[in-house]
């Protein structure tokens, strides 16, 4: 069974950077599409970025384009989200998701707080 564990969240000042990691275990993720979602207090969970299994195609929400970068290292069974130029509105719990055919798995989330 695939398990996902996010890490790298924390408190950062506006304009700062964080790198989130999503470590997978139980199953090799090389065939999985990986994605990052986020959920702010009182709001619905929203898609932030996706990356195809080979890493060749990425997509981003308009709100993070040019600031966030999704990547993956299949040899390490890990996906990443590099977040630069962070804004207070990026504050949320960030979740990793893995999809293959009809199977989806979620991590438990990591808190990102952007505040001065």
N, C-alpha and C positions, 0 to 999 in steps of 0.2 A: 504494500500500500504506500502510495506517495505521501510524504510529509514535507511540508514547507515551513521554514523558520526564517522570519525576517529579523534583521538587526540593523543597527546604524542610526536609528532615530535619536532625537534629543532636542535640546533647546539651542537655538541659534539666533543671532541678531539679523535683522533685515539686511539683505545684500550678501549674506553669508552662504556657505555651501555645506551640503551633507551628501554622503554616499550611502545609500541603502543597499543591503545585500539580502538575497533570498536563497538560502541554502536548501537544496532538495535532498531527500534520502528515501530509500526504499525502492525507488525506480529511477532509471536513467532518464533525464528529461530531454535528450537530444531530439526526440520527435515531437516534443510539446511546444505549442505556442505559449509564450510567457507574457504576463501582463502585470502592470501595477495599477491598483485602484486606490482611491482615498475616500475617507468619509469624515467630514467636519461635523462638529456638534450641531444637531438639529437639521442636518441635511442628508440627502440620499447619497449612497455610495456612487462615486463617479469614476469612469475610466480615465486613467492618466496617460498610459503608454502601453504599446504592445510590440512584441518582436517575434518574428517567425522562427521556426525550429532551427533553421540554418543561420539565422541572424541577418539575412539579407534584406529584410523589409521591416521597417519600423514605422509606427504611427503614433501621433501625439494629440492630446487635447489642445485646442487652440490656446488655452490659458497657460500652457507650459512650453509651447513651441519656442525653440531658441534658448531655453533656459535649462531644460531637463534632457538627459540622454539615457535611453535604456540600452543595455547591452547584456551579453551572456557569455559564459565560459562553460561550454558543455563538458570539457575535460574535468572541470571542478564541480560540475552539476549545480551551478550557481548562476543566478541572474542578478543584475544590478540596476540601480537607478541613481545616476549622478544628478544632483539638484544644485544649480547655481543661481545666483541673484534671487535668493529666496525672499518672498514677500509674506506679510502677516496672513494674507488670504490663503497661503499654502499650508497653514496650520491644519492638521488632520491626523487621523490614524491611517497609515499607509499599509495596504494589503498586497500581497503577492498572490497571483493566481496562475495555475498551469492547466492547459486544455489540450486534450488529444481525443479526437473523434467525439464521442459522447461523454467523456470523462472530464470532470473539473475538480480541481483541488484548490483549497485556500489555506493561506497561512493565518496565524493568529493576530498579525498586525504589529506595527511599531509606531509609536507616537512621534510626530514631528511638530514642534512648536516654534514658531518664528515670532520673536518679540524682543523689544529693546528693554 
